[in-house]
Amino acid sequence: MNDQRFASESEQSINKELFYKVLDTDHDPLLFFTKENGWIGANKAFFDLVPLDNIEQLRNNHESIRELFDHEDEEVFTEYDKSWLDYIRTHCPQGYGLGIVDQEGVMHTMSATSTLIKEGGSDLYLLRLEDQSNLVELKAEVVKVEQLKSKFLANIGHEFRTPMNGILGFVDLLSKTSPSDTQLEYIHSVQGSARNLMSNIENLLDLAQMQNGRLSISKSEFNIVSEMEELARGAVSMGRDKGVGILFFIDPKLPTYVTGDVRKIKQVINNLFNNALKFTHSGGRITIEVKLLKRNTTGTCNIGFTVKDTGKGISKSDLSYITRPFVSGDHADNRLGVGLSLSHGLISLMGGELKITSDEGKGSSFSFALTLEGSSDHAMQMINGHSVKVVLIDDKKVDDANHLTNYLRSFGINVTKTQTIDESVFNDAEAVYLIASQDKSDWTIQLAHFKRECKTILLLEEHERLQAKMLHIVDYSLSKPLLPTSLLNHLVAILAIPQAAPVSAPQIQRGVSALVVEDNLINQRLIKLLLKEYGISVIAVSNGDEAVETCRAHTFDIVFMDIDMPIKDGILATQEIKAEEGPARIGKMPIIALTALAMEGDREYILGRGLDDYLSKPLTREKLEYILQKYLHAKV
């Protein structure tokens, strides 16, 4: 079919001069090239840009058009302009970056595209140069704004963490002052709300960093069982408030210490748990598992993390975009948001992959695995060569029976499960665990008729007390939540294992002294009270100058140094103290950063300036005990 975009009578009126006038209306520089004749023409925008008056000057004065460029984004080695044009057309269809300095000496960032037009057996190339300078400047401005935003968010994070450290710290101390049940309930509510607020702040800060491409992974050694138990206690408390059962399995075979980003690992698990809790109704169940999957010959280990719930599940349509930020499901189901998106990104940064399965109406499972450097030991002592029974009496507690069985077997104990109550129930076992309700005690009458020589243990709910009517059949009680440290202590007592000592808080040798440098008086008092619980004598000062003077007058076993302080900050104070210590003393008085600076890169920056270790606020007992064990050689 003939091309009829122009009427036939208009052909004579379209001449070369009119064609160039049309080209000159285009604001982008345009050039034409043929294999036979080279560069044959260009529009006005091109000659306004470069120091040339016409196309003949380009043909006569330059062997290649590339001589006009200040730089190119790629090193393309082509001998002829045709080969260069073919490369752009084939490999850079979205644009090839280059720079041109105009007649006034101003640099222009250009994007070049090449188009091949075949007409009458001849190949005509069209080169378009699109000025990207304004876009580049806009991107630079966006980067600047994002940097200011990140700094602003970091300041917000600092201002939140400082008072939150005092709130969480003193509420924890208050919980240990023998409060009434009602007071303890209120305390737990404050703790839960404060932790949720802190979690939301951490999520927003990290999401901002991630979207800017500046979120990175920090690596430090930490006690994984201790950190996971801290997380478990908070999860159990939150689940209890909503009436949701929480089963938290922490593998005793995990290494004592692993190296990784503990804050991000806990953040991900906390996000996944909060997501599960939100969509699990009262009476439901959430199971969190942290398991050793494999020990590698390279000194690393694979650790699996899983959060499963019995909630409403996720539809197949929502699963496809569940990890996108700020995307929600239907208006009644706001599952899809910041927490899951951030968790997906954090897991990817740590080298893992978030896997999601869901059965709509029945529940969901979120899991990931990480490869971490780990010590070669087990966090908990294995107890081999012992046999026990788990007897399920109350069918409503089948999850508890299975959970206890898994824990006992993970310690190396031989477990027999049964639901049969007869004369053999107490045979062939050193201990029998009873999974039953104290409210329905008919089972005690049945068991009382059977001869027994083993010990009996009744599994109780959290804060439930063993009733007097049970004492004729129950020797011991074991309270939920089941966690490896408390369970090991229980097993040591029940099975009379002499070589194992109950796991306890660090025991510090007498005469240990510490200097606390903290300008916030509430946080200063908090850290003093915590350290005194371990028998450490404490001197506290409020700024870096006072810290330097105090270290001149006294010798300390350890120093806890705030970083952001008036008069003299913690970094300058640390450097002055270490300079006066001299080479022989450096390392004998560890200086630990105790700071609300917890954005990405802060830890590396602080340790790079001479601090020996780093504690981020809010401070927890687990974090503090790790430092005491590490630097004061505390005995457990």
N, C-alpha and C positions, 0 to 999 in steps of 0.2 A: 504493500500500500504506500502510495506517495505521501511524503510528509506535507501536510496541509495546515501547519500552524500559522503560515502567512498566506494571504491571498496572492494569487499569481500576478495581479497587476501591481503589487507593491514591490516585487523583486528588484525593479530598476531603481527604486528609491532608496534601497538599502545598499550603501556603498561602504568603502573602507573607513572613511572619515566618520560616518555615523556609527559604525561598529566601535571605533575607539572612544567615541563620546559615551556610548553605553558602558564600556569597560571603566571609564573614568568616574562613573557614578558609584562604583564599588569602593568602599573605604579600605579594604584589605589590598596590599600590594599583590598584583597578579603578573605572571610572566608566562611566555609561551616558548616551547622548545621542540625542535624536530631533529631527528638523527642526521638528516642530510645537511641542514643549515645552522644547527645550534640554536642559540637564543635569537628568536625572530621578533619579539615584541614584548612590551610591558605597559601597564596602565600608569596614570598620573600618580597614584598613591605610591608606587614603587620609586619613581624619580623624585618625589618629594621627600622620600626617606633617605636615599643614598646619594653620595656626591657624584651623580651622573646626570647628564642632560638628555641623553638619548640612548637607544639600544646599541648604536654603533660603537659608543665609547665602551660599553661592556664587552662587546665582541673584540674590539681592537686592543684594549688595555688589560684585559684579564683572561688568562687561560681557562679559568673556572669561576663560576659565580660564588663558589665557596671562599674565594679570596676576600669577599666583602663581609664575611662573618667574623665576629670577634671570638666566638666559641661555638661549639656544638656539644649537645648532651651525650652523644655517642661518638666513638672513634670508628667511623666507617671508612675503610680503606678501599676506595674505588678510584680508578684512573680517570674516568670520564664522567661528565655530568649526567649522561644518560644512565649509567650504572647507578649513580647516586639517586637519581629520580626513581629508578626501578626499585631500589632498596627501600626508599620511603614508602612507595606505593604498596609494596609487598609486606614489609615488616612493621611499618608504623602507620597504619590506616587512621589511627586516632590523632596523629600529629607527631612531628619530629622536632624536638626542641633545639633552638639555636639563638644566638644573640647578635644584634646588629647595632653599631654605634651610628646615630644619625648625623646629619650635617652640622648640628649644634653640639655634638659631643655627648649626647644623651644615649644611654644604653637602653635598647628595647629587647625584651624577651619575647621571641616569636615562636609560633607553632606552625611548622611547614607541613602541607599535605600535597601529594602528587596524584594527578588524575590523568589517565591515558585515554585519548579520544582517537578512535580509528575512523578515517574517512578517505574513501577512494584509494585504498592501498597505501596510504600514508599514515604514520603515527604522529599524533600531536600531543605533547605533554602540557598540562596546565599546572603550574606551581602557585599555590596560594600561601601567603605569609600572613598569619593572623596574630596581631599584637596581643600578647598576654601580660603586658607590663602591669596594667591596672589590677589584673587578677592576682599576679604575684604579690603586689603591694597589699591587696586585700587579704591574701593568705597570711602574709607577715603580720598584718594587724590582728587577724584572728588568733594567730599563735601568741601574740603579745597579750591579747585579752584573756586567752586561756591560761597563760602563765600567771597573770594577775588573779584570775579566778582560783587557780590552784593555791596560790599564796594566801588568798583570803580564806579558802576552805581549811588550809593548814592552821591558820590563826584561830579559826572557829574550833577546830579539833582540839587545839591546845587549851583554849578557854573552857571547853566542856570537860576535858579529861582532868584538869586540875581540881575543880570542885567535886567531880564524880569520884575521884580517888578518896576524898574525905568522906563522902556519903557512904560508899560501899565499905570502906574500911571500918568506920565506926559502927555501922549497922551490923557488920560481922562480929565486932567486939561485943556489941549489945546482945547478940544472940547467945553469947556464952556467959551471961550474967544470971542464969537461972530464971528466965522470964516465965510468966504463966502461959498456959496454952493459948489464951486469947492474944497475949502480947506477942508470942512467937508467931502466930498467924499473921499479925500485922507486920512484923519484921520481915517475914518471908514475902509479903506483898510488896514492901518497899524494895527489897532486894531484886525481886523479879522485874518490877517496873524500871528500876535503875539499870539493870542489865539490858533490858530491851531498848532503852533509850541509848545506851552506849553502843549497842549492836547497830541500831539505825544510823547513828553518826558514823560509825566505821564503814558501813555499806555505802553511804553517800560519798564519803571522802574517797574511798577506793574506786567507786564507779566513775567519779570525775577524773581520777588519775588514769583509769583504764581507757576511757574514751579519748583521752589526750595522748595515749600511747606511751605514758611515762610510768606505768605501774610495773614494778619489777619484783623479783623474789629475793627475800633475805634468807640467809642460812645461819642457824645456830644450833648448838646441841641442847636437847631438852629431854626431860623424863616423860615419855609419852603416856605411861599409865597414870602418873600423877595429874598430867594435864587433862586427860580424858575423864578421870574421876571427878575433877572439878566441874567439867562440862556436864557430866552425868547428874551430879547433885542439883545443879540448876534446872536441868531438864525435868527431873523427877518432881521438883517443887512446882514447876509450871504445869506439868501434867496433872498433878494432884489438885491444883486449883480449878482445873477444868473438868475433873472427873475422868481423865484419860489415863489408862495404864501405860507406864513407861518401863520397858525392859531394855537395859543397857548392858551389852556384853563387851567386855574388854579382855582380850586374849592374854592370859598370864604368860604365854610363850613369847610375847613381844620382847624385843630387846629393852634393856633398862634405859638406854639413851639412843636417840636417833637424831640425825642432823637434817633440819629442814626449816620451813617457815611456819612455826607453831601458831602464830597469830592467824595466818590465812587458813590453815587447816581447821582450827577451831571455828573460825568465822564461817567457813563453808558448812561444816556440820551443824552449827547453830542456825544458819539460814535454812538448811534443808529440814531441820527439826521444826523450826517455827512455821515453815510452810506446811509440814505434815500436821502439826497441832491445830493450825487454823482450819483445816478441812477434815478433822477427825472429831466426831461428835462424842459427847459424854457417854462413857461406857465402852468406847473404842480402845484401840491399843496401838502404840507406836514402838517399834523395835529398832534400836540403834546398835550396830555391830562394828567393832574395830578388830580385825583379825590379821594375824601373820599368815600371809599366803605362801611365801617362799623366801628362803635364804639363798643368796647368790654367792658364788665363789669370789666375786669381786669385793666383798665386804658390804654390799648393799642388801636390802631386803625389800620385798614387795608387801605392802600393807593395804588391805582392802577396807573400805568404809561403806557402810550401807545404812540407809534410813528407810524403813518400811512402815506404812500406815494402813489402817483399815477404814480410811475415809471414803469420800464419794468418788474418787478416781478422776481421771482426766479423759476427755473425749479425744478421739483420734484426730479430729481437726485441730484441736488446741495443741496436741503433742508436737506438731510440725513447727510451731513458732513459740514454744513455751519458754525458751531461753532468751528471747528478744526483750530488751528493756522497755518498760513503760507500755507494754502491750497487755491488755487484759482479756479475759474470757467474757462471758456474758456479765451483765451488770450485777448480778447476784454472786458471781464467782470471780473474785479478783485475784485468783491464784497467780496469774502471770505478771510478774513485776520485777522490781529492782533486785530482790534477793536471789532469785533463780538465775537471772541474767548474770549477775556478778559472780555467783558460784560457778557457773559454766566457764566464765572467763578466768577466774582464779585457778580452777582445776587445770585448764589448758596451760596456763603459765607455769604450773608446777609439774607439767609433763604427763598429766592424766587425761581422762575423758569421762565426762558425766554421762552415765547411761540411765535411761528412764524407761520403765515399763509400768503399765497401768491397766487395770481391769475396771472399766467404768461401773461405778456402783459398789465395788468391792475393795478398792484401795490402790495404792501406788508404791513403787519402789525406786529409790534414787541411789545409785552406787557409783563409786570410782575407786581406782587403785593408784597408789603412788610408789615410786621406787626411791627409797631413802637410805642414806648411809646409816648403819646401825652397829651397836656393840655386839659382841659375839655371845653374850650371856642371855639368860632369861630374866625378865623383870621380876618374876615370882619364882620361888622355889617349887620344883616339881615334887609331888608326894606320890611316889609309886609304891606298889605292893600293898595297897589298902583297898578294902571292899566295903561298900555301903549299899543301902537300898533307898529308893525314893518311892514312897507309897502314896498314890493318889486316892484320896478318900472323897474329896469334894470335886465333882466333875466340872464345876465352874472355874476351878483353878488349874485347869490342864496346862495353860500357858506358863504358870509359875513352876509347875512340875518339870516341864521341858526345859525351861530356862535354868533352873537349879541343876538339872542333870547335865546340861551342856557345860556349865561352869565347873562342876565336880570332875567331869571327864577331862576338861582342859587342864586340870592340875595333875592328871595322870592317875586319878582314882578310878577303880573298877566299880561301875554303877549298874545295879539291877533295878529295872522299873517294874512296878506291879500295881494293879488295882484290886488284887485279891486279898481279902483279910481272912486268914485262917491260921491254924497252929504253926505253920511254917514261916509266918511273916517276919519273925525275929531271927530266923536261922541264917547261917552263913553270911553274917554281916557284922562289922565292928560298930556300925551306927545305922540307925534307921531314921530317915527324914519323913515326917508326916506332913502331907499337904492337905489340910483340913480346916474347917471353920470351928472356932470356939463356941459359936452360938448354937450349933447343933452338936451336942456332946454324946449322942448315943454311941458313936464309934469308940469312945473311951471305955464304955462298959464292955464292949465286944473285945477290945484289945486286952483289957485287964484280966481276962480269963486265960490268956496264953502265957506260957513261961518265956521269960526273956533274960538274956545275959548281956545284951548289947545296950548301947546308949540310944536314947530316943530324942529327936529334935523336932520341934514344931516350927514351921515357917510362919512368921507373923508379918502383918502389914506394917508399914512405917508408922511409928509412934503407938502401935498396938502393944498392950502389955499382956503377959502371960497370966491367965486367971488361976486363982488358987485351986479351983476344982480340977485343973489339968495336972497338978503336981504329982498325982499318984501314977500317971502314965507317961508324963513328959519330963525328961531330965534337963533339957536345955531348950532355949529358944534361939532362932536366927531371924533377925529383922531385915526386911527389905529397906532400901534397894540393895540388891546383890552386886557388890563391887569386889574386885580381886584382892585389894588390901585387907578389907574387913573379913572377907571370906577366908583368906590365908590365916589370919589371926585366929579365927574360929576353928579352922581345921587343926592348927597346931595344938589348941587346947583340947579339942574333942578326941583327937587321935593320939595325944600324948607324945608328940614328936620332940625329943629333947634338944636335937641339934639346931632346930629352927627357933629364932627369936621373933616375937611379934613385931610387926612393922610399926614404927612409931615416929614421932616427930624427931628432928635432929637433936642430939645431945651435945651441947657446946661445952668445951672445957672451961674451967673457972678462970677468971681474970681476963677474959676477952673484952676488948673495948672497941667502940665504933664512934666515928664522927658522922653526924648527919648535917648536911648543908642544904637548907630548904627555906625559901623566903616566905612561903605560905605557912602561917603558924598552925593552922588546923592539920595540914599534912605533916608538918614537923612533929606535932604531938602524936599523930597516928603512927609514924614510923618508929618513934621512940618507944611507944607502948608495945608495938609488935616485937621489937628487938629485945625489950626487957623480959618478954615472955620466955625467951631462950636463955635468960641469965646473962645477957650482954650489957655491960655498963655503957651508957650513951652520953655524949656531949653534943649539943645541937647549937648551930649558929645560923645566921640568916642571910649571909652573902659571901661572895668569893673572897673579899679582903679578910673578913673574919676567919674564913677557912684557912687561908695561908698563915695568918698569925697564930691560930690555934695549933696548926701542925708544926710550927716552929717550937711551940712550948710543950707539946705532948706527942707521944708516939701512939699510933692506933693500929689495930689489927686489920681494920677495914674502914673505908670511907664511902658513904652514900652521898653523891653529889648531884644536886639539881643543876640543870643546864641554863635555863632562862631565868636569870636573876638580875636585879638592879646592882649598880655600883661596879661589880665585876662578875661576869658570867662564869659558869662552871668550867668551861673549856680553858679559859685563861687561868683560872685558879688552879686547875689540875696541872697545867703546864708549869706554873711557878712552883707548885709543891714538888713535882718530880724533878725540876731543875735543881732545887735545893737539897733533895734527897741524895743526889749523886748516883752514878752508875751502880754502885754496890748495893744500894737500897731499893732500886727500881724493881717493882714486882713483889716486894715483901710487904707492901701496904697497898693492896688492890683498891683502886678508886672506881666505884660503880656508878654509872650514870643512872639517876632516878628522875625520869623526865616525862613530860606530857608530849614531847616531840615524837610523834609516831608515824609520820608520813613516810612514803617510800624514800629511801636514801638517807633518812635521818640517822638510823642506826650506824650505817657505814661511815657517814660523815663524823659522827661523834667518836666512834672507835678509832677512826683515822687521825683524830686530834689528840690521842693519848690516853683516853679512858680505857680501863681494862675490861669492862663489861657493861651491859646495858639492861636496865629494867624500865619497861614502859608503864605509865599509869593508865588505868587504875591498878594499883599494886594488889597482888593476891598473896596468900600464905604460900601457895605452891611456888610462885615465882621467887619469893624471898627464901624459902627453904632450899631451893635449888642453888641459889647463890651462896648460902651459908655452907651447904655441903661441899660446894665446889672450891671455895676459897678458904674456909676455916676448917676443912677436913672434918666436918661433923660426922659423928658416928650414928648410924641408924639402928 
